[in-house]
Amino acid sequence: MVLKNSRIEITDRVVGKLKNNEMNLYVEQEPIGKIKFSNDGPKYELKQGYEYEENKIYTYADISTSPDMKYVDCDDENGWC
């Protein structure tokens, strides 16, 4: 098993709560940042490890990956795989 740091879209898991002209953002009740509204448009302020791009919110996580199973039990001495 190998861990790979991957970018994951979590937009559909983000919940927003309006308070004082800004929206606080949460994932599973954990605060991840906020959106501040002004005449210049919305400004995203997200915690480290989260980012906003093209109307989507992403996070980075270590994902386990398995080696390609057809190459796991190779017998190099006899020449078969």
N, C-alpha and C positions, 0 to 999 in steps of 0.2 A: 504494500500500500504506500502510495506517495501522496504528500499533501501539496496542493497547488493553490496559490493565492489567486482567486478569481473575482472578477467584477460581477455583481449580481443585481439585477433590477428588482427593487422592492416597492415600486410605486403603488401597487394595489394593496399593500399591507400598511401603508402610511395613513394615519388618521390625523386630521387637523382640528384644533379648537381655537375659535376666535376669542381674542382678548385685547382690548385697548389698541385697535387699529393694527394688530399683527395676528398671525396665526401660528400657534405653537404646534409643532409636528411631533408625532409619536409613532413608534413601532412597538406593538405589544406592550403598551403603557410605558415604554421607556422613552424619555424625551430625546429627540435627535437634532432639534434645531427649531428655527422659526422662519416665517416669511413676514417681512415688514412691508407695509403698503404705503406708498407716497405718490405724489403727483408724477414722479419720474418712473413709476411702475414698481412692481414687486422686487424686493431684494431678498435673496435666500441666504440665510446664515445657518449653516449646518455644522454639526460637530465633526471632529476629525474622524475619518473613516467613512464619511458619507459625502456624496456629491450630487449636484443637480445638472442635468444636461438634456436639452431638447424635450422639455416637459416631462422628464422622468427622473426618479431618484434612485441612486445606486449606493451599494455598500460593497466592501471588500471582505471576503471570508476565505478561510482555508478549506478547500474541498478535497476530499480523499479521492484519488484515482487509482484504479487497479491496472497492473500491466496487462497487455494483450494476452489473454489466456492461451492462445494457440502457441505461444512461445515460452510458456512457463516450465513445462516438463521436458525440455530438450535433453537429448542424450548425445552430447557432443562427441563422446568417444566412439559410438557406433554410427554416427552420421545421420541420425534421424531426429525429427522434431515433431 
